[in-house]
């Protein structure tokens, strides 16, 4: 077991109608003029935006709005948000939506409080020294950005998708009402469940330190999401299943399920970032499409973890064969689960027809993004990344 730091400063209000407390929370954290940052029209069509602005109006809190956050949120919108906040004298950010709106708001917050180009943070050229305070009303359980230190942004020039992590970016509060996720299409719900599981799986498949308590919590979270994802595939209005998934999403990416290890593997995410950057695919679907190929490429180097996962998460019998046979059955069972919730298990099912040049380009960009190599289950270099992409076609 390794030493660790666990820092979760985000205040969470969980349950029905908790969005009604948004003005109180903004005032609690000193906000006087707010940027409401959101994605498309769903928060408007659902009436959520009207309810939020009515609460702000009643409390005398001034605000401006910026919509347009999309999956794989764009750097150009971040720049637009920074300029708008400077012009309007904004002192607090409120993201209303899913991970895209939250990640974009985090980047805006960094850009407002740090000198120079905000992309330099995502390009690993400098570190943030501060960020504008941020609150969240979550409408999609997926990325865990509502409690995490991470943000992922896509730069249109060169189609470069990069993540940046800093405790300065952690939201001050997160409002989690499972009812707000009930209007989601089934595909987005399944993508969200996949992303939630992957945030813990990235931390779980490691050769660098493990803690029994952390492992047990991680496995319980994974089983919970798996069970409730299957319930939601048949009964999308099930409040209890929505609640289980929403809370799991926050816990999966706030650091809890990685305490005591080396920080995790994270190569499935890095490989998917290049898919998202080049093809603009949904993040959760991209993760599902690449995971099986990654797992088969690395499992022999991390066999005890893959065996444990197969038994404790996927329900494979401990007497189902050799360690390697059990591990492979666990990988197959995970892919069966993806298919059951209508997630892809390869690039073809994802709708991506990658050329040989595309594979090489993604492998090269991925290697550059991780400074040559990365991975804990198995350390991967550019040639390994290329082989995984090739396997996933």
Secondary structure, 3 states (H helix, E strand, C coil): CCCCCCCCCCEEEECCCHHHHHHHHHHHCCCCEEEEEECCCHHHHCCHHHHHHHHHHHHCCEEEEECCCCCCCEHHHHHHHHHHHHHHCCCEEEEEECHHHHHHHHHHHHHHHCCCCCHHHHCCCCCCCCCCCEEEEECCCCCCCCCCCEEEEEECCCCEEEEEECHHHCCCEEEECHHHHCCCCHHHHHHHHHHHHHHHHHHHCCCCCCCHHHHHHHHHHHHHHHHHHHHHHHCCCCHHHHHHHHHHHHHHCCCHHHCCCCCCCCHHHHHHHHHHHHHCCCHHHHHHHHHHHHHHHHHHHHHHHHHHHHHHCCCCCCCCCCHHHHHHHHHHHHHHHHHHCCCCCCHHHHCCCCCHHHHHHHHHHHHHHCCCEECCCCCEEHHHHHHHHHHCC
